[in-house]
Amino acid sequence: MSEDATAREAGVGKAGASSRLFGFLLRRPEISIFAVAVALVAYFYIRNPVFLTAGNVRTISQFVAPTAIVAIGLVMVMILGEIDLSVGQAFGFAPIVMWIAYEQFLLVLPLAVLIGLLATALVGFINGAIRVYLGVPSFVVTLGMFFLLGGLNVILTDGFPKPAPEASPLKSALGAYPYSGIIWALAIVVLMYLLLNHTRWGMHTFATGGNFTGAREAGIRVDRVRIGNFMMCSALGGLAGILEAMRIDSIDPLAGGAEIMFYGIAAAVIGGTPLAGGVGTVIGAFFGTLVISILRNGFTLQGVSANEFNIIFGIAVIVGMILDVYVTRVRGGRRAT
């Protein structure tokens, strides 16, 4: 074999390897976002060694935990091509309902927590039912629910923060212990990963988001899947709110809201869950939250103002959306071929 032929074969081999690597990264976007997180950790540590001290790591974990849980809930509806704008207010609603059950109805704390989560699951059911049975777009339904819950949260508390339940082992497990939030977040990542990738429900979720008509004709109960995922999204938002209320030892009617909802959406998109539906990754959503948290904390340590951070973060989200559109087109092209 000539040297030219050998060189051509080597070139083809390298091109084939690059193509396979590119295809693998398309299928597993969480690997790329994890690499970004690692690079950011190295950068901020070099700039300021305080970044990796125990106290600062704890601070980062306490921001990651509730945002990641909200982002994972949003992944469940975004896979369907839907959105839930009310999850940020469900974040505040669950601990308020828990407080009412605990303080006013004198229920034991475990039952009060359960009632708080059930209340947010009911919110998700209402969102899903209006979307499914009345055909109102989820953006509109959940936007209305966002304002409804925001007003209700203030009315139920008379506009003032309320004290969290007294110290107990359950309270420590639900957020009072400094690292309990991140432990909950990691456990939910594992559980939701298994649900999405190793159960019939997950398969039906991807099928419904990828091809609604085809999934319905295949016998999948698409309406039940959509309502169920809206309920999970809202309940996870409520759980995040309860964990945060226990951590700060206060139940704030203004907690959550638009900020954590938008951070959750951004984390899901950055992590590889497109708004178009059909695909999604809870691991990517967790890593997306980690990237946002590292950026926010790292820039704070460097003295970057909140306004400057918002500019940088906005650019990052726009770039992430552009890449999301590009990846979606490439995936579509590959399926077509």
C-alpha positions in Angstrom: 0.0 0.0 0.0 1.4 3.4 -0.9 2.1 6.2 1.6 -0.7 8.4 0.1 -3.3 5.6 0.5 -2.1 5.0 4.1 -2.4 8.7 4.8 -5.9 8.9 3.3 -7.0 5.9 5.4 -5.6 7.6 8.5 -7.5 10.7 7.7 -10.7 8.8 7.2 -10.1 7.0 10.5 -9.6 10.3 12.3 -12.7 11.8 10.7 -14.7 8.8 11.7 -13.5 9.0 15.3 -14.3 12.7 15.4 -17.8 12.0 14.0 -18.4 9.2 16.5 -17.3 11.5 19.4 -19.5 14.3 18.1 -22.4 11.9 17.9 -21.8 10.7 21.4 -21.7 14.2 22.8 -25.0 14.9 21.1 -26.5 11.9 22.8 -25.0 12.8 26.2 -25.0 16.6 26.5 -24.5 16.3 30.3 -20.8 15.4 29.7 -20.2 18.7 28.0 -21.8 20.7 30.7 -20.0 18.8 33.4 -16.7 19.6 31.6 -17.7 23.3 31.7 -18.4 23.0 35.4 -15.0 21.5 36.1 -13.3 24.2 34.0 -15.1 26.9 35.9 -14.1 25.4 39.3 -10.4 25.4 38.2 -10.7 29.0 36.9 -12.2 30.5 40.0 -9.9 28.5 42.3 -6.9 29.8 40.5 -8.3 33.4 40.7 -9.2 33.0 44.4 -8.3 29.9 46.5 -11.1 30.8 48.9 -13.5 29.3 46.3 -12.8 25.7 47.4 -12.9 26.3 51.1 -15.4 24.3 53.1 -17.6 27.3 53.9 -17.8 28.4 50.3 -18.5 24.9 49.0 -21.4 24.7 51.5 -22.7 28.0 50.2 -22.7 26.8 46.6 -24.4 23.5 47.6 -27.1 25.5 49.4 -27.9 27.4 46.2 -27.6 24.3 44.0 -30.0 22.1 46.0 -33.4 24.0 45.6 -32.6 25.2 42.1 -31.6 21.8 40.9 -34.8 20.2 42.3 -36.9 22.8 40.6 -35.0 22.3 37.3 -35.5 18.5 37.5 -39.2 19.1 37.9 -39.2 21.4 34.9 -37.4 18.8 32.8 -40.4 16.5 33.2 -42.7 19.0 31.5 -40.2 20.3 29.1 -39.7 16.8 27.6 -43.4 17.0 26.7 -42.8 20.4 25.0 -44.7 22.1 27.8 -43.6 24.7 30.5 -44.6 25.4 34.1 -44.1 29.0 35.1 -46.0 28.5 38.4 -43.4 26.2 39.9 -41.6 29.2 41.5 -44.8 30.1 43.4 -45.4 26.4 44.3 -41.9 26.7 45.9 -43.4 29.2 48.4 -46.9 27.7 48.6 -45.9 24.2 50.0 -44.2 25.5 53.2 -47.1 27.9 53.8 -49.6 25.0 53.6 -47.3 23.0 55.8 -47.1 25.8 58.4 -50.9 26.1 58.4 -51.3 22.4 58.9 -48.7 22.3 61.7 -49.5 25.5 63.6 -53.2 26.1 63.1 -54.5 22.5 62.7 -51.9 21.1 65.1 -50.9 18.2 62.9 -47.6 16.4 63.5 -44.8 17.6 61.3 -44.5 14.6 58.9 -48.3 14.8 58.1 -48.0 18.6 57.7 -45.1 18.2 55.2 -47.2 15.6 53.3 -50.2 17.9 53.1 -47.9 20.7 51.8 -46.6 18.4 49.0 -50.1 17.2 48.2 -51.3 20.8 47.9 -48.6 21.5 45.3 -49.4 18.3 43.5 -53.0 19.5 43.3 -51.8 22.7 41.8 -50.0 20.6 39.1 -53.1 18.6 38.5 -55.1 21.8 37.9 -52.4 23.1 35.5 -52.3 19.8 33.6 -56.1 19.3 33.5 -56.7 22.8 32.1 -53.9 22.1 29.5 -55.2 18.7 28.5 -59.0 19.0 28.7 -59.5 22.7 27.8 -56.6 23.0 25.4 -55.2 26.2 27.0 -51.4 26.5 26.3 -49.3 25.6 29.3 -47.6 29.0 29.1 -50.9 30.8 29.7 -52.3 28.3 32.3 -49.2 28.4 34.5 -48.7 32.1 34.1 -52.1 32.6 35.5 -51.4 30.1 38.3 -48.1 32.0 39.0 -50.0 35.2 39.9 -52.8 33.3 41.7 -50.4 31.5 44.0 -48.3 34.6 44.5 -51.4 36.5 45.8 -52.6 33.5 47.8 -49.2 33.1 49.5 -49.3 36.7 50.8 -52.9 36.4 51.9 -52.4 33.1 53.8 -49.5 34.6 55.8 -50.9 38.2 56.1 -47.8 39.3 54.2 -45.3 38.4 57.0 -42.8 35.6 57.3 -43.7 32.8 59.7 -41.4 30.8 61.9 -40.5 27.3 60.8 -41.4 24.3 63.0 -39.2 23.7 66.1 -36.0 21.8 65.8 -36.4 18.1 65.4 -34.6 15.2 63.6 -37.1 15.5 60.8 -36.4 19.2 60.5 -32.7 18.6 60.2 -33.3 16.0 57.6 -35.5 18.4 55.6 -33.0 21.2 55.4 -31.8 22.4 58.8 -28.7 20.3 58.5 -26.3 22.3 56.2 -25.8 19.5 53.6 -29.3 17.9 53.7 -30.5 19.9 50.8 -27.8 18.7 48.4 -28.3 15.2 49.6 -32.0 15.5 48.7 -31.1 16.9 45.3 -28.7 14.1 44.5 -31.2 11.5 45.6 -33.9 13.1 43.4 -31.4 13.1 40.5 -30.9 9.4 40.9 -34.6 8.6 41.3 -35.8 10.7 38.4 -33.0 9.4 36.2 -34.2 5.8 36.9 -37.9 6.9 36.3 -37.1 8.5 33.0 -34.7 5.9 31.6 -35.8 2.6 33.2 -39.6 2.7 33.6 -42.6 2.6 31.4 -43.6 6.1 32.6 -40.3 7.5 31.3 -40.6 5.8 28.0 -44.1 7.1 27.6 -43.0 10.6 28.6 -40.3 10.7 25.9 -42.7 9.2 23.4 -45.4 11.7 24.1 -43.0 14.6 23.8 -41.4 13.3 20.7 -44.5 12.4 18.7 -47.8 13.2 20.5 -50.1 11.8 17.8 -48.0 8.7 17.2 -47.8 8.0 21.0 -51.6 8.3 21.3 -52.2 6.0 18.4 -49.8 3.5 19.9 -52.1 3.3 22.9 -50.1 5.5 25.3 -52.4 7.4 27.7 -50.9 10.7 26.8 -53.3 12.8 28.8 -52.4 10.9 32.0 -48.7 11.3 31.2 -49.0 15.1 30.8 -51.1 15.6 33.9 -48.8 13.3 35.9 -45.7 15.2 34.9 -47.3 18.6 35.7 -48.1 17.2 39.2 -44.5 15.9 39.7 -43.1 19.3 38.6 -45.2 21.2 41.0 -44.6 18.8 43.9 -40.8 18.9 43.4 -41.0 22.7 43.4 -43.0 22.4 46.7 -40.4 20.0 48.2 -37.6 22.5 47.3 -39.5 25.2 49.0 -40.0 23.2 52.2 -36.2 22.3 52.3 -35.3 25.9 51.9 -37.8 27.1 54.6 -36.3 24.6 57.0 -32.8 25.7 56.1 -33.4 29.4 56.7 -35.8 28.7 59.6 -38.4 30.9 58.1 -41.5 30.6 55.9 -41.4 33.6 53.6 -44.5 34.4 51.5 -42.2 36.0 48.9 -39.8 33.1 48.7 -39.2 31.5 45.3 -41.1 33.3 42.6 -39.8 34.2 39.2 -36.1 34.1 40.0 -35.9 30.4 41.0 -38.3 29.5 38.2 -36.1 31.2 35.5 -33.0 29.8 37.0 -34.6 26.3 36.8 -35.5 26.8 33.2 -32.1 28.1 32.3 -30.4 25.1 34.1 -32.6 22.6 32.3 -31.8 24.2 28.9 -28.1 24.6 29.5 -28.0 21.0 30.7 -29.5 19.7 27.4 -33.3 19.7 27.7 -34.6 21.7 24.7 -37.9 23.6 24.9 -39.1 21.8 21.8 -39.6 18.6 23.7 -38.9 14.9 23.0 -35.5 14.8 24.8 -34.3 15.7 28.3 -31.8 14.8 31.0 -32.1 15.3 34.7 -28.4 14.8 35.2 -27.8 17.6 32.7 -30.2 19.8 34.6 -28.3 19.2 37.8 -25.0 20.1 36.1 -26.6 23.1 34.5 -27.6 24.3 38.0 -24.0 23.6 39.1 -22.6 25.8 36.3 -25.0 28.7 37.2 -24.2 28.4 40.9 -20.4 28.3 40.3 -20.7 31.4 38.0 -22.8 33.3 40.5 -20.6 32.5 43.5 -17.3 32.9 41.6 -18.2 36.3 40.3 -19.4 37.4 43.7 -16.0 36.4 45.2 -14.3 38.5 42.5 -16.5 41.5 43.3 -18.6 41.4 40.1 -21.9 43.2 40.7 -25.3 41.5 40.4 -26.0 43.6 37.3 -22.8 42.5 35.6 -23.5 38.9 36.5 -26.9 39.2 34.9 -25.4 40.4 31.7 -22.9 37.5 31.6 -25.6 35.0 32.6 -28.0 36.4 29.9 -25.3 35.9 27.3 -24.7 32.4 28.5 -28.4 31.5 28.3 -28.7 33.0 24.8 -25.6 31.0 23.6 -27.1 27.9 25.3 -30.3 28.4 23.4 -28.5 28.8 20.1 -26.6 25.6 20.7 -29.8 23.9 21.7 -31.4 24.9 18.4 -28.3 23.7 16.5 -28.2 20.4 18.3 -31.9 19.8 17.7 -31.5 20.4 14.0 -28.5 18.1 13.8 -30.4 15.4 15.7 -33.3 15.8 13.3 -30.9 15.6 10.3 -29.3 12.4 11.6 -32.7 10.8 12.2 -33.7 11.7 8.7 -30.7 10.0 7.3 
